[in-house]
Amino acid sequence: MRMTPEQKKVLRPIFTSVAHHNRNVWWELKREIFDCGFQSQYQWALDFLQPAERALDKLPDADKTVLIAEWRHAHQDGFVRSDETVLGFYVGIVVEEIVRRARTAAYRTDSW
């Protein structure tokens, strides 16, 4: 999903805090990416799901409202989803961004 500037503004601090919530998990994800190459899913990425959920839960209501409005604007498919469901979609978006960043970092790492 291509993020809007508003989504990026709200989510940027979450990407950073969740990615670095546990230094060892971050390094293991980078190592898995380096060793296995491109995969549709990485086992170590699953360790970022709960921290992403917690970070999104802690967002101020105003930021949650922005994310929900942006999602609904982009997905006018006729399905009515609860606010909680919409915010749940962002957990996956956060993890995807962390994997993208880890992929970049993995190939920049000189010494393992």
Secondary structure as UniProt FT lines:
FT   HELIX           5..19
FT   HELIX           23..36
FT   HELIX           43..48
FT   HELIX           49..57
FT   HELIX           61..74
FT   HELIX           83..106
FT   TURN            107..108
//
